[in-house]
Amino acid sequence: MARRFLVSLAGATPLLPGAEAVTYVDVDSLLRRVYGKAKQGAGFGHTKVGGYPVLLRGLSPLIATLSTPLAAPVIAAARLRGGSAGSARGAAGLVAEALSLARQVGAAGLILLRADSAFYTATVIAAARRAGARFSITVPVNSGVRDAIATITEGAWTAIHYPGAVWDDEGQCLISDAEVAETTYTAFAGTRYELTARLVIRRVRRENPPGQDELLPGYRYHAFFTDTTLSTVDADLTHRGHAVIEQVFADLIEGPLAHLPSGRFAANGAWLLCATIAHNLLRAAGTLTSRATGKARGATLRRQIINVPARIAHRAHDIHLHMPSHWPWAPRWQRLLQATHRPLPTAPT
């Protein structure tokens, strides 16, 4: 039902402009904390609170989103799992479902799957390749990756400047400058999933403690595995756009996923799917309202066009809706009303 609903929304509203050129499929998981010990599926899982890894009891939704360079993300697929589930559990099936749905909603051009290192698995990449999509997935920096990085000459690194500073969890600081380079890397060697593609590496220079001089430059390395044809710099910038899915998580947590209300696992799974439908419906309403609200936060859309103080009055067997006076977002609300309803009869003068 959620899939059919999203397909209908995409056909009735400008939900994903630019999908004919490029569509991004982002997949990630989160842990929603629960407190009831008898809640079905609740288990201890790893998450971060204030930048620090902690172990909490909860349930773990797995979510895949669709977005374009011109459109805010909508949720293509979602599954509820037990709190102790690993991030990649069920990810290959979810990716296949999201990629199939992307074609149904108008993704006629390039489709790029983006994910973090928890989803660097042979089955996830194989699912993307079977669906005809490209992939860009973070790689854990292990001994094989370090050996590949060691083959890059110093002159191969290209300086890159990010338009906005980025918070670095390891260094607990804001960074905006880095260098990127690439090499060839064979993943899953010796298995039937063996694949050779590009390994793009971004390195950030380590800051010495105050008062300590630098003997040799030190770097932190971040690598991702990709088969795109973008330049090294563009591939890095595009891959970092995967962080947009965190905004979807924030919108869900501020809204229906503030809690998972039932003690039954199946009921909470249905609650999650209803939350995805509500999120996509809100995104569609934003695209019909104005260009500014097309990519606005969910909280902004609820404040401006949903949670409207109004009074219903009955007069001469008619229903009248009295809207607030001097309301700054009245034109947006009226555009949404006109786009979703047949023309209303005009009041007699």
Secondary structure as UniProt FT lines:
FT   HELIX           2..12
FT   TURN            17..21
FT   STRAND          22..29
FT   STRAND          32..33
FT   TURN            37..38
FT   TURN            40..41
FT   STRAND          43..49
FT   TURN            50..51
FT   STRAND          52..68
FT   TURN            69..70
FT   STRAND          71..82
FT   TURN            83..84
FT   TURN            87..90
FT   HELIX           91..104
FT   TURN            105..106
FT   STRAND          110..115
FT   HELIX           117..119
FT   HELIX           122..130
FT   TURN            131..132
FT   STRAND          134..139
FT   HELIX           143..150
FT   HELIX           154..156
FT   STRAND          158..168
FT   TURN            169..172
FT   STRAND          173..187
FT   TURN            189..190
FT   TURN            192..193
FT   STRAND          195..205
FT   TURN            210..211
FT   STRAND          219..226
FT   HELIX           232..240
FT   HELIX           241..243
FT   HELIX           244..254
FT   HELIX           256..258
FT   HELIX           265..289
FT   TURN            291..292
FT   HELIX           293..295
FT   HELIX           298..301
FT   HELIX           302..306
FT   STRAND          311..315
FT   TURN            316..317
FT   STRAND          318..322
FT   TURN            325..326
FT   TURN            328..329
FT   HELIX           330..340
//
